[in-house]
Amino acid sequence: MGKIKKGWSWIPTLYLAEGLPYVAVMTISVIMYKKLGISNTDIALYTSWLYLPWVIKPFWSPFVDLFKTKRWWITAMQLLIGAGFAGVAFTLPVNSFFAWSLAMFWLVAFSSATHDIAADGFYMLALNEEDQAFFVGIRSTFYRIATIAGQGLLVILAGELEKRMAISMAWSITFYVMAALFLGFFIYHRFILPCPLSDRPSADVQIKNIIQEFFGTFVSFFRKKHAWIAILFMLLYRLPEAQLVKLINPFLLDPVEQGGLGLTTSEVGFVYGTIGIIGLTIGGIIGGVCASKGGLRRWLWPMALSLVLPNLVYVLLSIYQPQSIILISASVFIEQFGYGFGFTAYMLYLIYYSRGTQATAHYAICTAFMALGMMLPGMAAGWLQEQIGYVGFFVWVMVCCVATLGVCALIKKDDL
């Protein structure tokens, strides 16, 4: 019971610190750049590149074990993340803010991906199996709270500041707040994180051996049964969402005469960053409950349909352009609920495919393909939308749902 009480002092804050940078890099940056006048083409292209640190994370995760402790990596990365957010805030008022702020977001992205590696490893070292099981739902909950705080509260803050000052200054202050928050995380965790004896560098392991072992793991991954079907599934199951996610916020923000819904920044923070995340969370919880009663073999197709069919709400929103915040919120909730429910099948499949003697390493490679599947389609999404408009783009997203259903049809029942 004593360890559980101590766990409450650092696990919630650790997973808040894990969730916020990812949200900032992937979602808040999109909203900010849209408000600062960057085109949809450039927003989608350059912010999609920011997925890269999570794509290549398995390549450098073994080296985190070699140098310093995971506790050291956690606090060092939190300080770097805070510095990156301060850098974003500092560069926004300058003329070449887009290039400089993107460089700062790259710093945040690499630091955040490294923080993920260290935090998840530290969780395993600092807790025994019983305590790990006790806190697994709590860490997920606080990661979700970080998502709501980032996409919801911080965006609402920026929106309220926009009403009182220049847009660049409003977002600059918002990122200074985030920088201060991570300085606080750094100071707090320097004193509060436990110091487990098992958390030490692997002095007896050489870099040469790590490289050989990693490439051996990579080769064994591709030699698994139905490997290419699995890779296609990882890359294409979320093809519609990979494009949609880059344009939802620009669509909500763009004026009605440009095909958007004309919401304010604060309204987007409420609609997408709060109501949407609640829908996503509820959908994921229900998906987990359903999957526990029948497994993926029973739920693959219902979950795949849940993932793709709710995207239709954006076709309808782009055609009719309603001004009712309640109707827009309900539509976003439906789409995000469907995505949360349908995404359960994706995560379960990654777990199933990773089974075996190298499950942890193979799962890390699966998550790299997961990030790549979001990165590549998102890069061209903004350009495509500017060529065919929002209605045409959302119709195209529905066409891409064929890929989702197609890769589901390729899955062998023996793999589920």
C-alpha positions in Angstrom: 0.0 0.0 0.0 2.9 2.3 0.7 4.3 2.0 -2.8 0.8 2.6 -4.2 0.5 5.8 -2.2 4.0 6.9 -3.5 2.9 6.1 -7.0 0.1 8.6 -6.8 2.7 11.3 -6.2 4.4 10.9 -9.6 2.5 8.7 -12.0 -0.3 11.3 -12.8 2.2 14.1 -13.3 4.5 11.9 -15.4 1.8 11.0 -17.8 0.5 14.5 -18.0 4.0 15.4 -19.0 4.0 12.6 -21.6 0.7 13.6 -23.2 1.0 17.4 -23.5 4.0 17.6 -25.9 2.5 15.2 -28.3 -0.8 17.2 -28.4 1.1 20.4 -28.8 3.2 19.1 -31.7 0.3 17.3 -33.5 -2.8 19.4 -32.9 -2.1 22.7 -31.2 0.5 23.6 -33.8 -2.1 23.1 -36.6 -4.6 25.4 -34.9 -1.9 28.0 -34.2 -0.5 28.0 -37.7 -3.9 28.3 -39.2 -4.7 31.4 -37.0 -1.3 32.9 -38.1 -2.2 32.6 -41.8 -0.2 29.6 -42.9 -1.8 27.7 -45.8 -3.4 24.3 -45.4 -0.8 22.9 -47.8 2.1 24.0 -45.6 0.4 23.2 -42.3 -0.4 19.6 -43.3 3.0 19.0 -45.0 5.3 20.4 -42.3 3.3 19.3 -39.2 3.1 15.7 -40.6 6.9 15.6 -40.7 6.8 16.1 -37.0 5.6 12.5 -36.7 9.1 11.4 -37.7 10.6 11.1 -34.2 7.8 8.7 -33.2 8.4 6.7 -36.4 12.1 6.2 -35.8 11.8 5.9 -32.0 12.5 2.1 -32.0 15.9 2.8 -33.6 17.3 4.9 -30.7 15.3 3.5 -27.8 18.0 0.9 -27.0 20.5 3.7 -26.6 18.5 5.2 -23.8 19.4 2.1 -21.7 23.1 2.7 -22.3 23.6 6.2 -21.1 22.4 7.6 -17.8 19.3 6.4 -15.9 15.8 6.5 -17.1 15.1 9.0 -14.3 17.8 11.2 -15.7 16.4 11.0 -19.2 12.9 11.9 -17.9 13.9 15.1 -16.1 16.4 16.1 -18.8 13.8 15.7 -21.6 11.2 17.7 -19.6 13.7 20.5 -19.3 14.3 20.3 -23.1 10.6 20.3 -23.8 10.1 23.4 -21.7 13.0 25.0 -23.6 11.4 24.1 -26.9 8.1 25.6 -25.9 9.8 28.7 -24.8 11.6 28.8 -28.1 8.2 28.6 -29.9 6.9 31.4 -27.8 10.0 33.5 -28.5 10.0 33.1 -32.2 6.3 33.7 -33.0 6.6 37.5 -33.0 9.5 37.5 -35.6 9.0 37.7 -39.4 10.4 34.3 -40.2 8.4 32.7 -37.3 7.2 29.7 -39.4 10.7 28.2 -40.0 12.0 29.1 -36.5 8.9 27.8 -34.6 9.0 24.6 -36.7 12.6 24.1 -35.6 11.5 24.5 -32.0 8.7 22.0 -32.5 11.2 19.5 -33.8 13.2 19.9 -30.6 9.9 19.3 -28.6 9.1 16.3 -30.8 12.4 14.5 -30.4 12.5 15.3 -26.7 9.0 14.1 -26.2 9.6 10.8 -28.1 12.7 10.2 -26.0 10.7 11.1 -22.8 8.1 8.5 -23.8 10.8 5.8 -24.0 12.2 6.7 -20.6 8.9 7.2 -18.9 7.4 3.9 -20.0 10.6 2.1 -19.0 10.8 3.8 -15.7 7.2 2.8 -15.0 8.2 -0.8 -15.3 11.3 -0.4 -13.1 9.8 1.6 -10.3 6.7 -0.6 -9.8 6.2 -4.3 -9.2 3.7 -6.2 -11.4 0.8 -5.7 -9.0 1.3 -2.0 -8.8 1.8 -1.7 -12.6 -1.6 -3.4 -13.0 -3.2 -1.0 -10.4 -1.9 2.1 -12.2 -2.3 1.1 -15.8 -5.8 2.7 -16.1 -4.7 5.7 -14.1 -1.8 6.5 -16.4 -4.1 6.2 -19.4 -6.6 8.5 -17.7 -4.0 11.2 -17.0 -2.7 10.9 -20.6 -6.3 11.7 -21.7 -6.5 14.6 -19.3 -3.4 15.9 -20.9 -5.1 15.7 -24.2 -8.1 17.7 -23.0 -5.8 20.2 -21.2 -3.8 20.7 -24.4 -6.4 20.6 -27.2 -9.1 22.1 -24.9 -8.0 24.4 -22.1 -4.8 25.7 -23.7 -6.5 26.4 -27.1 -9.4 28.1 -25.2 -6.8 30.2 -23.4 -5.2 31.2 -26.7 -8.6 32.1 -28.1 -9.5 34.3 -25.1 -6.1 36.1 -25.4 -6.7 36.6 -29.1 -9.6 38.8 -28.2 -7.3 41.2 -26.2 -4.1 41.3 -28.3 -2.4 40.4 -31.5 -2.8 36.7 -32.5 1.0 36.1 -32.5 1.3 37.5 -29.0 -1.7 35.5 -27.7 -0.1 32.2 -28.9 3.3 33.3 -27.6 1.9 33.8 -24.1 0.2 30.4 -24.4 3.5 28.7 -25.2 5.2 30.5 -22.4 2.6 29.0 -20.1 3.5 25.6 -21.4 7.2 26.3 -20.9 6.6 27.3 -17.3 4.5 24.2 -16.8 7.4 21.9 -18.0 9.9 23.8 -15.8 7.5 22.9 -13.0 7.4 19.3 -14.1 11.2 19.2 -14.2 11.7 20.6 -10.7 8.9 18.5 -9.2 10.1 15.2 -10.7 13.8 15.9 -9.8 12.7 15.6 -6.1 9.6 13.3 -6.3 10.6 10.5 -8.7 11.8 7.4 -6.8 15.3 6.0 -7.4 14.9 2.3 -8.0 18.1 0.3 -7.8 17.4 -1.4 -11.1 17.4 2.0 -12.9 21.0 2.2 -14.0 22.8 2.2 -17.4 23.6 -1.1 -19.0 27.3 -0.9 -18.6 27.9 -4.5 -19.8 26.1 -3.9 -23.1 28.1 -2.6 -26.1 26.7 -0.4 -28.9 27.9 -3.0 -31.5 25.8 -5.7 -29.8 22.7 -3.5 -29.6 22.9 -2.7 -33.3 23.3 -6.4 -34.2 20.4 -7.4 -31.9 18.2 -4.6 -33.3 18.7 -5.6 -36.9 18.2 -9.3 -35.9 14.9 -8.2 -34.3 14.0 -6.2 -37.5 14.7 -9.2 -39.7 12.6 -11.5 -37.5 9.7 -9.0 -37.6 9.6 -9.3 -41.4 9.8 -13.0 -41.3 6.7 -13.4 -39.2 3.7 -15.1 -40.7 1.7 -12.8 -43.0 4.1 -10.0 -42.4 3.2 -7.9 -45.5 -0.5 -8.2 -44.8 0.2 -6.9 -41.2 2.3 -4.0 -42.5 -0.4 -3.0 -45.0 -3.0 -3.1 -42.2 -0.8 -0.9 -40.0 -0.3 1.6 -42.8 -3.7 1.7 -44.3 -6.3 1.0 -41.6 -6.2 4.6 -40.6 -5.7 6.1 -44.0 -9.0 8.2 -43.9 -8.2 9.5 -40.4 -4.5 10.3 -41.3 -5.8 12.8 -43.8 -8.9 14.0 -41.9 -7.0 14.8 -38.7 -4.9 17.4 -40.4 -7.8 19.3 -41.9 -10.5 19.1 -39.2 -9.3 22.2 -37.2 -8.6 24.3 -40.4 -12.1 23.4 -41.5 -13.6 24.4 -38.2 -11.7 27.7 -38.3 -12.0 28.8 -41.9 -14.6 31.4 -42.7 -17.9 30.2 -44.1 -17.2 31.9 -47.5 -14.1 29.8 -47.8 -16.0 26.5 -47.1 -15.3 26.3 -43.4 -17.6 26.7 -40.3 -16.1 29.9 -39.0 -15.6 28.9 -35.4 -13.4 31.0 -33.1 -10.3 29.6 -31.5 -12.0 29.2 -28.2 -14.9 27.4 -29.8 -12.6 25.0 -31.5 -10.9 24.3 -28.2 -14.3 23.4 -26.7 -15.7 21.5 -29.7 -12.7 19.5 -30.8 -10.4 19.7 -27.9 -13.0 18.9 -25.2 -16.2 17.4 -26.6 -14.3 15.5 -29.2 -11.8 14.0 -26.7 -14.6 13.0 -24.4 -16.2 11.1 -27.3 -12.8 9.6 -28.2 -12.3 8.4 -24.7 -15.8 6.9 -24.3 -15.5 5.2 -27.6 -12.1 3.7 -26.6 -13.5 2.5 -23.2 -16.5 0.8 -24.8 -14.3 -0.7 -27.5 -12.0 -2.2 -24.8 -15.0 -3.7 -23.0 -16.4 -5.2 -26.2 -13.1 -6.6 -27.3 -12.8 -8.4 -23.9 -16.0 -10.2 -24.7 -15.3 -12.0 -28.0 -11.9 -10.7 -29.0 -10.8 -9.2 -32.3 -12.1 -12.0 -34.4 -15.7 -11.0 -33.4 -15.2 -7.2 -33.4 -12.8 -6.5 -36.3 -15.5 -5.6 -38.8 -17.9 -3.7 -36.5 -14.9 -1.7 -35.3 -13.7 -1.0 -38.8 -17.1 0.2 -39.9 -17.2 2.4 -36.7 -13.9 3.9 -37.8 -15.0 4.9 -41.3 -18.7 5.5 -41.4 -18.8 8.5 -38.9 -16.4 10.4 -41.2 -19.6 11.1 -43.2 -20.5 13.8 -40.7 -17.8 16.0 -42.2 -19.2 15.6 -45.7 -22.5 16.8 -44.4 -21.0 19.6 -42.3 -19.0 20.9 -45.4 -22.2 20.8 -47.6 -24.6 22.4 -45.2 -22.2 24.5 -43.1 -24.4 24.7 -40.0 -23.8 27.5 -37.5 -25.2 25.7 -34.5 -22.4 25.0 -32.0 -24.6 22.2 -30.6 -24.9 20.5 -34.0 -21.2 20.9 -34.8 -20.3 19.5 -31.3 -22.6 16.5 -31.7 -21.1 15.8 -35.2 -17.5 15.9 -33.8 -18.5 13.8 -30.9 -20.0 11.1 -33.2 -16.9 11.0 -35.4 -14.5 10.9 -32.5 -16.6 8.3 -30.6 -16.5 6.1 -33.8 -12.8 6.6 -34.1 -12.1 5.7 -30.5 -14.2 2.5 -30.8 -12.7 1.5 -34.1 -9.1 2.3 -33.0 -9.4 -0.5 -30.5 -9.2 -3.1 -33.2 -6.0 -1.5 -34.5 -4.2 -1.6 -31.1 -5.4 -5.2 -30.5 -4.1 -6.3 -33.9 -0.7 -4.8 -33.1 -0.6 -6.7 -29.8 -1.7 -9.9 -31.6 0.9 -9.6 -34.3 3.7 -8.8 -31.8 3.1 -12.1 -29.9 6.2 -14.3 -29.5 9.6 -14.3 -27.9 10.4 -10.8 -29.0 7.0 -9.3 -28.3 8.3 -6.0 -26.8 10.7 -5.2 -29.6 8.2 -6.2 -32.3 5.5 -4.1 -30.7 7.9 -1.1 -30.8 8.4 -1.7 -34.6 4.6 -1.9 -35.0 4.2 1.5 -33.3 6.7 2.9 -35.8 4.6 1.7 -38.7 1.5 3.2 -36.9 3.2 6.6 -36.8 4.3 6.2 -40.4 0.8 5.4 -41.5 -0.3 8.8 -40.0 2.7 10.8 -41.3 2.7 10.0 -45.0 -0.9 10.5 -46.0 -1.2 13.6 -43.8 1.6 15.3 -45.7 -0.4 15.8 -48.9 -3.8 16.3 -47.3 -3.6 20.1 -47.2 -2.5 20.4 -50.8 -5.3 18.1 -51.9 -7.9 20.1 -49.9 -6.8 23.4 -51.5 -7.2 21.8 -54.9 -10.7 20.3 -54.5 -12.2 22.3 -51.6 -13.5 21.0 -48.3 -16.5 19.1 -49.8 -14.4 17.3 -52.3 -11.7 16.6 -49.7 -14.2 15.0 -47.3 -15.7 12.9 -50.1 -12.2 11.8 -50.9 -11.7 10.7 -47.3 -14.8 8.6 -47.6 -13.4 7.0 -50.8 -10.2 6.1 -48.8 -12.4 4.1 -46.4 -12.3 1.4 -49.1 -8.6 0.9 -48.1 -9.5 0.4 -44.4 -12.1 -2.2 -45.3 -9.8 -3.8 -47.9 -7.0 -4.4 -45.4 -9.5 -5.9 -43.0 -10.5 -8.3 -45.7 -6.9 -9.5 -46.1 -6.5 -10.3 -42.4 -6.4 -14.1 -41.8 -8.7 -15.4 -39.0 -5.8 -17.5 -37.7 -4.0 -14.2 -36.8 -6.8 -13.0 -34.6 
